[in-house]
Amino acid sequence: MSKIPYLSGMVKDVSIEAKRFKRVREEQHHTQQSFAELLGIGTTTADIERGKTKISGKAVMELLRQFQINPLWLFGNSIRQYVDINGGDVSPKVITLNEASEDSILLVNQKAAAGYPHNIQDVEWYQSLPAFNIPLPQYRNATYRGFQVEGDSMLPNIRPNEWVLGKAVSSISEANDSKIFIVVLHDSVLVKKLQKVAGNPEKVRLISLNPEYLPIDVEVKDIQELWQVNSKLTFGVDEPNDSTLLRQLQQSMEELKGQIHNLNT
């Protein structure tokens, strides 16, 4: 997974990702110069380790590819330092930061979802997607992504063209059975209820809520990312009362409505 950082000013305290980046370098017995050369990110890693420079998406991707370093661990969102990139790891491959170095929520509409599986590690492609933040505690300390639902297979709970927000899942073993997930395969993005297949840990069953659609069995190794759906985006809500938090939420939702309008024009 890569992370798209925004440029920001000097930071006083060294971030957790800077500390863990240095830890990985030392565990691999590299100097700052040799590690930078290995990752293809310049002549030295000194500025990264001092917190003066954000870790680039390229560096995160190389750490994952060469050393199986879990990007969620790197940024303090997981206790698992290593992941299996050959199967079983379904954590997001790219995440984004806002100006405050907090995870922002990317929006993937139906058109973008068609290309999502093929651009899943392309940092530049993600920069074309709109992003926003929800100032609520339920959306802190985790990575979320929004997807627009296509089709009627999840009726009556989720209607066509609605948006669902999903929380990143690191591995299939962490997925709660019978919950609704956004499942990113190699050729498609599906919103389905997930059910583990008894006696066969290499497969899961994807179930539609609409009984007109039959269940689908897929190989775990064919799942690139997994996001547990925890909410839907609903527009046209009543005017909020005089609460700072609700005013911030209203502003975020109005900005989001504008971004979605731009996507459809």
VEXPA-296175 format. One record per residue (C-alpha): residue number from 1; residue in one letter; chain; x negated, y negated, z. Coordinates in steps of 0.05 Angstrom, whole numbers, plus 5000, padded with zeros to 4 digits. Each point is the difference from the previous one (the first is absolute). Last residue first. Layout:
+-----+--------+--------+------+-------+------+
! num ! residu ! chaine ! east ! north !   up !
+-----+--------+--------+------+-------+------+
! NUM !      a !      A !    X !     Y !    Z !
...
+-----+--------+--------+------+-------+------+
***
This chain:
+-----+--------+--------+------+-------+------+
! num ! residu ! chaine ! east ! north !   up !
+-----+--------+--------+------+-------+------+
! 265 !      t !      A ! 5416 !  4674 ! 4698 !
! 264 !      n !      A ! 5008 !  5061 ! 5045 !
! 263 !      l !      A ! 4933 !  4993 ! 5036 !
! 262 !      n !      A ! 5012 !  4925 ! 5010 !
! 261 !      h !      A ! 5066 !  5014 ! 5035 !
! 260 !      i !      A ! 4964 !  5050 ! 5045 !
! 259 !      q !      A ! 4950 !  4947 ! 5019 !
! 258 !      g !      A ! 5054 !  4949 ! 5015 !
! 257 !      k !      A ! 5039 !  5050 ! 5043 !
! 256 !      l !      A ! 4935 !  5014 ! 5038 !
! 255 !      e !      A ! 4989 !  4927 ! 5014 !
! 254 !      e !      A ! 5071 !  4995 ! 5027 !
! 253 !      m !      A ! 4988 !  5063 ! 5042 !
! 252 !      s !      A ! 4936 !  4971 ! 5030 !
! 251 !      q !      A ! 5034 !  4935 ! 5016 !
! 250 !      q !      A ! 5058 !  5036 ! 5033 !
! 249 !      l !      A ! 4952 !  5041 ! 5041 !
! 248 !      q !      A ! 4963 !  4938 ! 5023 !
! 247 !      r !      A ! 5066 !  4968 ! 5019 !
! 246 !      l !      A ! 5019 !  5063 ! 5037 !
! 245 !      l !      A ! 4936 !  4998 ! 5041 !
! 244 !      t !      A ! 5007 !  4926 ! 5016 !
! 243 !      s !      A ! 5072 !  5009 ! 5022 !
! 242 !      d !      A ! 5053 !  4949 ! 4986 !
! 241 !      n !      A ! 5053 !  5049 ! 4975 !
! 240 !      p !      A ! 4994 !  5037 ! 4935 !
! 239 !      e !      A ! 5045 !  4983 ! 4939 !
! 238 !      d !      A ! 5035 !  5064 ! 4980 !
! 237 !      v !      A ! 4965 !  5051 ! 4956 !
! 236 !      g !      A ! 5003 !  4995 ! 4924 !
! 235 !      f !      A ! 4945 !  5050 ! 4987 !
! 234 !      t !      A ! 4987 !  5070 ! 5028 !
! 233 !      l !      A ! 4932 !  5034 ! 4998 !
! 232 !      k !      A ! 5003 !  5071 ! 5025 !
! 231 !      s !      A ! 4966 !  5032 ! 5061 !
! 230 !      n !      A ! 4957 !  5056 ! 5027 !
! 229 !      v !      A ! 4980 !  5040 ! 4939 !
! 228 !      q !      A ! 4939 !  5043 ! 5013 !
! 227 !      w !      A ! 4947 !  4987 ! 4948 !
! 226 !      l !      A ! 4960 !  5057 ! 4967 !
! 225 !      e !      A ! 4944 !  4993 ! 4950 !
! 224 !      q !      A ! 4966 !  5044 ! 4948 !
! 223 !      i !      A ! 5045 !  5061 ! 5005 !
! 222 !      d !      A ! 4979 !  5053 ! 4950 !
! 221 !      k !      A ! 4957 !  5037 ! 5051 !
! 220 !      v !      A ! 5063 !  5010 ! 5042 !
! 219 !      e !      A ! 5031 !  5040 ! 4944 !
! 218 !      v !      A ! 5071 !  4981 ! 4983 !
! 217 !      d !      A ! 5068 !  5034 ! 5009 !
! 216 !      i !      A ! 5059 !  4960 ! 4974 !
! 215 !      p !      A ! 5070 !  5003 ! 5030 !
! 214 !      l !      A ! 5060 !  4997 ! 4952 !
! 213 !      y !      A ! 5037 !  4935 ! 4986 !
! 212 !      e !      A ! 5076 !  4996 ! 5000 !
! 211 !      p !      A ! 4999 !  5004 ! 5076 !
! 210 !      n !      A ! 4976 !  4927 ! 5004 !
! 209 !      l !      A ! 4955 !  4999 ! 5061 !
! 208 !      s !      A ! 4943 !  5025 ! 4957 !
! 207 !      i !      A ! 4951 !  5051 ! 5028 !
! 206 !      l !      A ! 4925 !  5006 ! 4989 !
! 205 !      r !      A ! 4972 !  5067 ! 5023 !
! 204 !      v !      A ! 4928 !  5006 ! 5022 !
! 203 !      k !      A ! 4946 !  5049 ! 4978 !
! 202 !      e !      A ! 4930 !  5021 ! 5023 !
! 201 !      p !      A ! 5024 !  5014 ! 5071 !
! 200 !      n !      A ! 5039 !  5060 ! 4975 !
! 199 !      g !      A ! 5031 !  5042 ! 5056 !
! 198 !      a !      A ! 5059 !  4953 ! 5009 !
! 197 !      v !      A ! 5002 !  4946 ! 4946 !
! 196 !      k !      A ! 4995 !  4930 ! 5030 !
! 195 !      q !      A ! 5059 !  4955 ! 4986 !
! 194 !      l !      A ! 4995 !  4930 ! 4973 !
! 193 !      k !      A ! 5061 !  4956 ! 4986 !
! 192 !      k !      A ! 4988 !  4965 ! 4934 !
! 191 !      v !      A ! 4978 !  4935 ! 4967 !
! 190 !      l !      A ! 4957 !  5018 ! 4940 !
! 189 !      v !      A ! 4941 !  4967 ! 4965 !
! 188 !      s !      A ! 4976 !  5034 ! 4937 !
! 187 !      d !      A ! 4942 !  5031 ! 4960 !
! 186 !      h !      A ! 4947 !  5020 ! 5050 !
! 185 !      l !      A ! 5049 !  5001 ! 5058 !
! 184 !      v !      A ! 5017 !  4943 ! 5047 !
! 183 !      v !      A ! 5053 !  5021 ! 5050 !
! 182 !      i !      A ! 5040 !  4944 ! 5034 !
! 181 !      f !      A ! 5027 !  5036 ! 5060 !
! 180 !      i !      A ! 5066 !  5015 ! 5035 !
! 179 !      k !      A ! 4995 !  5042 ! 5064 !
! 178 !      s !      A ! 5018 !  5074 ! 5001 !
! 177 !      d !      A ! 4932 !  5021 ! 5029 !
! 176 !      n !      A ! 4957 !  4946 ! 5030 !
! 175 !      a !      A ! 4936 !  4990 ! 4961 !
! 174 !      e !      A ! 4936 !  5003 ! 5041 !
! 173 !      s !      A ! 4979 !  5068 ! 4972 !
! 172 !      i !      A ! 5010 !  4972 ! 4930 !
! 171 !      s !      A ! 4943 !  4951 ! 5012 !
! 170 !      s !      A ! 4987 !  4927 ! 5011 !
! 169 !      v !      A ! 5070 !  4972 ! 4997 !
! 168 !      a !      A ! 5011 !  4927 ! 4982 !
! 167 !      k !      A ! 5066 !  4968 ! 5022 !
! 166 !      g !      A ! 5053 !  4990 ! 4946 !
! 165 !      l !      A ! 5045 !  4942 ! 4984 !
! 164 !      v !      A ! 5060 !  5014 ! 4954 !
! 163 !      w !      A ! 5027 !  4954 ! 4946 !
! 162 !      e !      A ! 5068 !  5009 ! 4967 !
! 161 !      n !      A ! 5004 !  5009 ! 4925 !
! 160 !      p !      A ! 5046 !  5061 ! 5004 !
! 159 !      r !      A ! 5032 !  5010 ! 5068 !
! 158 !      i !      A ! 4969 !  5032 ! 5062 !
! 157 !      n !      A ! 5043 !  5035 ! 5052 !
! 156 !      p !      A ! 5057 !  5023 ! 4954 !
! 155 !      l !      A ! 4964 !  5017 ! 4956 !
! 154 !      m !      A ! 4928 !  5022 ! 4998 !
! 153 !      s !      A ! 5000 !  5029 ! 4929 !
! 152 !      d !      A ! 5032 !  4938 ! 4971 !
! 151 !      g !      A ! 4944 !  4974 ! 4955 !
! 150 !      e !      A ! 4941 !  4955 ! 5011 !
! 149 !      v !      A ! 4980 !  4975 ! 5069 !
! 148 !      q !      A ! 4956 !  4939 ! 5006 !
! 147 !      f !      A ! 4938 !  5013 ! 5042 !
! 146 !      g !      A ! 4972 !  4960 ! 5059 !
! 145 !      r !      A ! 4935 !  5017 ! 5035 !
! 144 !      y !      A ! 4980 !  5002 ! 5073 !
! 143 !      t !      A ! 4933 !  5008 ! 5036 !
! 142 !      a !      A ! 5000 !  5005 ! 5076 !
! 141 !      n !      A ! 4983 !  4959 ! 5062 !
! 140 !      r !      A ! 5059 !  4953 ! 4991 !
! 139 !      y !      A ! 5064 !  5008 ! 4962 !
! 138 !      q !      A ! 5046 !  5017 ! 5059 !
! 137 !      p !      A ! 4973 !  4939 ! 5036 !
! 136 !      l !      A ! 5036 !  4953 ! 4951 !
! 135 !      p !      A ! 4969 !  4945 ! 4958 !
! 134 !      i !      A ! 5013 !  5034 ! 4933 !
! 133 !      n !      A ! 4943 !  4987 ! 4951 !
! 132 !      f !      A ! 4999 !  4993 ! 4924 !
! 131 !      a !      A ! 4966 !  5027 ! 4938 !
! 130 !      p !      A ! 5015 !  4995 ! 4925 !
! 129 !      l !      A ! 4964 !  5049 ! 4954 !
! 128 !      s !      A ! 4948 !  4976 ! 4949 !
! 127 !      q !      A ! 4944 !  5008 ! 5052 !
! 126 !      y !      A ! 5016 !  5074 ! 5003 !
! 125 !      w !      A ! 4974 !  5008 ! 4928 !
! 124 !      e !      A ! 4933 !  4969 ! 5019 !
! 123 !      v !      A ! 4988 !  5052 ! 5055 !
! 122 !      d !      A ! 5012 !  5059 ! 4954 !
! 121 !      q !      A ! 5003 !  5061 ! 5046 !
! 120 !      i !      A ! 5074 !  5017 ! 4989 !
! 119 !      n !      A ! 5002 !  4975 ! 4929 !
! 118 !      h !      A ! 5026 !  5064 ! 4968 !
! 117 !      p !      A ! 5050 !  5016 ! 5055 !
! 116 !      y !      A ! 5025 !  4927 ! 5001 !
! 115 !      g !      A ! 5014 !  4994 ! 4925 !
! 114 !      a !      A ! 5073 !  5018 ! 5002 !
! 113 !      a !      A ! 5006 !  4969 ! 5069 !
! 112 !      a !      A ! 4983 !  4932 ! 4969 !
! 111 !      k !      A ! 5063 !  5001 ! 4958 !
! 110 !      q !      A ! 5044 !  5023 ! 5058 !
! 109 !      n !      A ! 4973 !  4947 ! 5047 !
! 108 !      v !      A ! 4939 !  5010 ! 5045 !
! 107 !      l !      A ! 4996 !  4948 ! 5056 !
! 106 !      l !      A ! 4937 !  4995 ! 5042 !
! 105 !      i !      A ! 5007 !  4988 ! 5075 !
! 104 !      s !      A ! 4942 !  4962 ! 5030 !
! 103 !      d !      A ! 4950 !  5029 ! 5050 !
! 102 !      e !      A ! 4970 !  4946 ! 5044 !
! 101 !      s !      A ! 4935 !  4963 ! 4985 !
! 100 !      a !      A ! 5034 !  4933 ! 5017 !
!  99 !      e !      A ! 4998 !  4979 ! 4927 !
!  98 !      n !      A ! 5038 !  5063 ! 4981 !
!  97 !      l !      A ! 4969 !  5068 ! 4991 !
!  96 !      t !      A ! 5014 !  5054 ! 4949 !
!  95 !      i !      A ! 4999 !  5076 ! 5000 !
!  94 !      v !      A ! 4974 !  5048 ! 4947 !
!  93 !      k !      A ! 4995 !  5076 ! 4999 !
!  92 !      p !      A ! 5058 !  5009 ! 5048 !
!  91 !      s !      A ! 4996 !  5063 ! 5043 !
!  90 !      v !      A ! 5021 !  5067 ! 4970 !
!  89 !      d !      A ! 4939 !  5041 ! 5018 !
!  88 !      g !      A ! 5016 !  5074 ! 4992 !
!  87 !      g !      A ! 4959 !  5011 ! 4938 !
!  86 !      n !      A ! 4931 !  4988 ! 4970 !
!  85 !      i !      A ! 4989 !  4934 ! 5036 !
!  84 !      d !      A ! 4998 !  5036 ! 5067 !
!  83 !      v !      A ! 4998 !  4945 ! 5052 !
!  82 !      y !      A ! 4947 !  4978 ! 5051 !
!  81 !      q !      A ! 5002 !  4951 ! 5058 !
!  80 !      r !      A ! 5067 !  5022 ! 5028 !
!  79 !      i !      A ! 5019 !  4954 ! 5058 !
!  78 !      s !      A ! 5043 !  4957 ! 4954 !
!  77 !      n !      A ! 5018 !  4927 ! 4990 !
!  76 !      g !      A ! 4934 !  4969 ! 5021 !
!  75 !      f !      A ! 4978 !  4973 ! 4932 !
!  74 !      l !      A ! 4950 !  5055 ! 4986 !
!  73 !      w !      A ! 5048 !  5052 ! 5028 !
!  72 !      l !      A ! 5053 !  4981 ! 4949 !
!  71 !      p !      A ! 4947 !  5001 ! 4945 !
!  70 !      n !      A ! 4983 !  5073 ! 5018 !
!  69 !      i !      A ! 4926 !  5011 ! 4983 !
!  68 !      q !      A ! 4992 !  5060 ! 4953 !
!  67 !      f !      A ! 4925 !  4984 ! 4993 !
!  66 !      q !      A ! 4990 !  4987 ! 4925 !
!  65 !      r !      A ! 5071 !  4988 ! 4975 !
!  64 !      l !      A ! 5030 !  4969 ! 5063 !
!  63 !      l !      A ! 4940 !  4955 ! 5013 !
!  62 !      e !      A ! 4999 !  4983 ! 4926 !
!  61 !      m !      A ! 5073 !  4979 ! 5002 !
!  60 !      v !      A ! 4989 !  4957 ! 5061 !
!  59 !      a !      A ! 4939 !  4967 ! 4968 !
!  58 !      k !      A ! 5039 !  4986 ! 4935 !
!  57 !      g !      A ! 5058 !  4970 ! 5040 !
!  56 !      s !      A ! 4952 !  4951 ! 5030 !
!  55 !      i !      A ! 4981 !  4997 ! 5074 !
!  54 !      k !      A ! 5009 !  4928 ! 5023 !
!  53 !      t !      A ! 4938 !  4957 ! 5006 !
!  52 !      k !      A ! 4974 !  4962 ! 5061 !
!  51 !      g !      A ! 5018 !  5056 ! 5049 !
!  50 !      r !      A ! 4928 !  5013 ! 5019 !
!  49 !      e !      A ! 5003 !  5070 ! 4971 !
!  48 !      i !      A ! 5028 !  4974 ! 4934 !
!  47 !      d !      A ! 4947 !  4945 ! 4996 !
!  46 !      a !      A ! 4944 !  5050 ! 5011 !
!  45 !      t !      A ! 5023 !  5050 ! 4948 !
!  44 !      t !      A ! 4942 !  4985 ! 4953 !
!  43 !      t !      A ! 4983 !  4993 ! 4925 !
!  42 !      g !      A ! 5068 !  5001 ! 4968 !
!  41 !      i !      A ! 5063 !  5043 ! 5005 !
!  40 !      g !      A ! 4982 !  5062 ! 4959 !
!  39 !      l !      A ! 5015 !  5048 ! 5057 !
!  38 !      l !      A ! 4931 !  5033 ! 4997 !
!  37 !      e !      A ! 4966 !  4932 ! 4989 !
!  36 !      a !      A ! 5035 !  4971 ! 5061 !
!  35 !      f !      A ! 4979 !  5062 ! 5041 !
!  34 !      s !      A ! 4927 !  4994 ! 4977 !
!  33 !      q !      A ! 4996 !  4927 ! 5021 !
!  32 !      q !      A ! 5034 !  5007 ! 5067 !
!  31 !      t !      A ! 4956 !  5060 ! 5015 !
!  30 !      h !      A ! 5031 !  5068 ! 4995 !
!  29 !      h !      A ! 5000 !  5058 ! 5049 !
!  28 !      q !      A ! 5071 !  5025 ! 4982 !
!  27 !      e !      A ! 5022 !  4992 ! 5072 !
!  26 !      e !      A ! 4969 !  4930 ! 5000 !
!  25 !      r !      A ! 5040 !  4979 ! 4938 !
!  24 !      v !      A ! 5064 !  5030 ! 5029 !
!  23 !      r !      A ! 4990 !  4962 ! 5065 !
!  22 !      k !      A ! 4988 !  4935 ! 4963 !
!  21 !      f !      A ! 5066 !  5008 ! 4963 !
!  20 !      r !      A ! 5033 !  5017 ! 5067 !
!  19 !      k !      A ! 4976 !  4936 ! 5031 !
!  18 !      a !      A ! 5020 !  4958 ! 4939 !
!  17 !      e !      A ! 5068 !  5035 ! 4998 !
!  16 !      i !      A ! 5011 !  4985 ! 5074 !
!  15 !      s !      A ! 4989 !  4926 ! 4988 !
!  14 !      v !      A ! 4940 !  4962 ! 5026 !
!  13 !      d !      A ! 5024 !  4942 ! 5042 !
!  12 !      k !      A ! 4993 !  4927 ! 4981 !
!  11 !      v !      A ! 5026 !  5005 ! 4929 !
!  10 !      m !      A ! 4978 !  4953 ! 4945 !
!   9 !      g !      A ! 5053 !  4978 ! 4952 !
!   8 !      s !      A ! 5045 !  5042 ! 4957 !
!   7 !      l !      A ! 5000 !  5031 ! 4931 !
!   6 !      y !      A ! 5056 !  5049 ! 4989 !
!   5 !      p !      A ! 4984 !  5074 ! 5005 !
!   4 !      i !      A ! 5026 !  5054 ! 4954 !
!   3 !      k !      A ! 4990 !  5066 ! 5035 !
!   2 !      s !      A ! 4983 !  5064 ! 4965 !
!   1 !      m !      A ! 5023 !  5070 ! 5015 !
+-----+--------+--------+------+-------+------+
***
